[in-house]
């Protein structure tokens, strides 16, 4: 049976009682989520839930990724009327000032249909604005930027996560934080090494 995100989150919550501190995990979280989407998330999750052992370093990372996303959706994004993909779009626009839909699709791994729906929603909510080139028929030249409301939304989100980060850090010793930080720093470098190498690592 193909596991959906909620089923994975519930199963992981039962199996793994501790959560890594946000400040050492959040950078890898987005990259790892995108990698899983690229490789086929349902197939990969199903494979590891059936075959990975408790000592496997991959299984808990996959589970933690989905636990974080499920928790964030439930307690942060949904109450704000948004989804995780919408928040990724807003965050990317903050970091890059302006982007095209094609660039957002490439980075987030979303489909054209899903991206179109998300952008239309964000534009309707006045979180983003689209700037058209002189030739409106050329959609590749449409740039997307944050509005003031969008910037305020991101600022509010960052405050919430900062509060959560402080709360999480209190539950770990300095040594534990340093160990996790070193692990995820190395994982980050692996994820940055290129898709061709990652395909070989995750090929089964």
N, C-alpha and C positions, 0 to 999 in steps of 0.2 A: 504494500500500500504506500502511495506517495504521501509523505508527511507535509502538512502545511505549516506555516510559521507558528501558529498558535499551539498546535500539537507538539512541535519541537520545543517551544518555550516551556510548556508544562512539564514535559519529560525531563528537560534539562534542570528545571527548578527542583525536581525531586532528587535528581542524581548528584547535582553539585550545589552544596550548601553555601559556599563562599563565593564572593564576587571580587574580581580584581579591582584595584582603585582606578577610578575614572581617568585621572590625569596621565596614567601610564598606558591606558588601553584605548582611549578615545581616538587617537590618531590612527592606530591600526584598524579600528573598527570599521571606518568607512572604506578603507582600501580592501579589507578582507571581505566585506559585504559585496563590493563591486566584483571582486575576484570570484566569489561564489556564484553571483549572478551570471558572470561570463562563462563559467564552467557548467552551468546548469544546476541551480540550487537544489531543486527537489531530488534529482538523481544523486547528487553528492551527499546530501543529508541522509537519504535513505540508505546509501551504501555504508556510511560510517556508523549509523545507528545500529546496523546489523553486524558489522565486521570489526569495528575498532574496539580495542581493549581499554580497560580503565586507565592503563598506563600510557595510552596513546596521547601524544602532545597535541594532535590535531582535533580530536573529538571535543575536548573541553573548550577549545577556542571557538569552534563552530557553535557550540551550545551557548557560550557566553555572548557571542555576537548576536544571536537571535534573542537571548534573554534581554540584553540591553535594548535592542530595537523594540521588542514587545513591551517592555516596561516604559520606554520613552514614548511609544505610541499611546499607551494607556493613560499615563499620568501627565504627559507634557503636550504632545502634538494634538491628540484628539480633543482635549479640553480647549485648545486654542483654535480648533476648527481646521486643523491641518493634518498632513500625513508626513511620514519620514522623508519621502521623496521631495515633497514641497519644501521641507526645511533644508534639504541638501541643496536644492536650487537656490534658495535665498542665501545660504551660506556661501555658495560658490560665487554668486553675484557680488556679495560683499567683498570677497577676496580679490575678484577680478574686475570689479567696477561695471564692466559690460561684457556680454557674451552673446553668441548666436545660439539658436535652438540646437543646431548640429553639434556645437561644442558641448552643450549641456548633455546631449544624448550620449556622446562619446565618453564623457567622464562618468556619468551616473549609470550607464548601462540600461537606461530606460528605453522603451520602444517609442517610435515616432508618435503613435496614437496616444500612449500614456503621457508623453511629454507635452503634446498638444493640449490635452485635457488639463494637465497641471498648470500650464502657462495661462490658459484661458481662465481658470479659476483664480489664480494669483492676480491676474490683471483685473478681473471683476472685483476682487477684494481690495484693489488699489495698492497692492504690495509691489507690483512691478509695472514698468511702462515699456512699450515696444516703440522703437524709433525706426521708421521706414526710410530706406534709401530713396533717391529721386525716382528710381525705377521700382515701383511697388510690386511689379510682377516678379522681381528677383528676390525671393524669400530668403536667400542666403545672405542678403545684405541687411536683414532686419536684426537690429541689436536690441538686447534686453537689459534693462537696468533696474536697480532698486529705487523705489520711491521713498519719501521720508517715512511713510507708514511701514514700509518693508524694513528699513533700517532700524526703526523702533522695535519691530517684532523680533529681529535678530538680537538686538541689545537685551530685550526681555528674556529671550531664550538663554543667552549667555549667562545672565544673572542666575537663572534657575540651575543651570548646570554647575556654575561656580559654587553655589550653595550645596549641591549634591556632592561635589568633589571634596569640599571641606569635611562634610559628614563622613564620607567614605575613608578619607585619609586618617581620621581619628581612630579607625578600627585596625590600623596596621602599624607595625613598628617601623622605624627608620630602615632597618635591615631588610624587612620584607618589601618595602617600597623600592629600595635600591635594587633588589634582586629582580623584581617584576619589571622595573624600568630598563634594566640591562637586557632582559629577555625580549621585551617588545621593541627595544631599539634595534636589536639584531633582526627581529622579524620584519620590522619596517624596511631595513636595508635589503632583505630578501625580496619583499614585495616590490621594491623599487628597481630590482635587477632586470626586469623586462618580462613581457608576456611569454616569449618563446621559452625561457627557462622555467617559468611557472607552469607552463603546459606540461613540460617533462616531469616536474615534481609531482603534479596531481594526476598524471595519466595513469589509468588503471584498466 
